[in-house]
Amino acid sequence: MATLREIQRKINSIRSTQTITRTMRMVSASKLRRSQEHFDRIRGYATRMDELLKRVVSRLPEKTHPLLEHREDVKNVLLLPIASDRGLSGAFNMNISTAVERFVHENRDKYENIGIYLVGRKVRDYLKKRKIETMKELVDVKGLDETMVDSIASDIIQLYTEGRFDKVYIIYTHFRSAVKQEVIFDQFLPIEMNEAAGEGLDYLYEPERDEIIEGLLPRYIRTKVYFALADSQTAEHAARMAAMENATNNCGEMITHLTLVYNKTRQQSITNDMMDIVGGAEALQEA
């Protein structure tokens, strides 16, 4: 049975941990608020960009641009998972990592090559432990850097247009609310053409159509990458805030339980001392 000093030491240790988790929850809540404001601003732009592109390309022949071309014999697939460099965020990183691992295991016999172009130290470490090779890793990412976004978009476009990969998937965590996030496993390239989106619409192109498409498609790719990074970052802050809140509550429950144990142990010690005193007094009287 633990002594009073040991129990008190545990209580003090848990209180220190509770202070840390409470502080981290407050920091994550502040970051979430700022990140959500930024995400809300770009979400409208990204949605409009997606709608515009779908309407335009729905009226174009598939051979208009390499990024629209669907290859019948898909042999090489590229995955673009976006996670985080930091932990203490619940299942945020684990969900992305397991989604990638599951896809690789389920489709390794279907495709000749599955490349992984990842963002985030945690998903890299997870895949490395399971002997899953990656082709490029972006870690120690400091916020949303447009230079990094342009680099990712340029690499993806080059890998696809050169024929090194026939299909590209993007995997990230979508922020729905402060208490709900979900993993998105979406086809990135080739760009899906929605025929229904262009029904009843026609366009006059100024300048030439090919020139507009040549500029619009790479911009769409960059917007998609930037949106996924911003969405993932917002979801990460929400997941960490929820994880730290749960940790703070668990610390409180443990402190309550240990305080009860401490009081019971102390009362038992007092009772034992009283019994020893009474027993000694009775022994003296009998003597």
Secondary structure, 3 states (H helix, E strand, C coil): CCCHHHHHHHHHHHHHHHHHHHHHHHHHHHHHHHHHHHHHHHHHHHHHHHHHHHHHHCCCCHHHCHHHCCCCCCCEEEEEEECCCCCCCCCHHHHHHHHHHHHHHHHCCCCCEEEEEEECHHHHHHHHHCCCCCCEEECCCCCCCHHHHHHHHHHHHHHHHCCCCCEEEEEEEEEEECCEEEEEEEEEECCCCCHHHHCCCCCCCCCCHHHHHHHHHHHHHHHHHHHHHHHHHHHHHHHHHHHHHHHHHHHHHHHHHHHHHHHHHHHHHHHHHHHHHHHHHHHHHHC
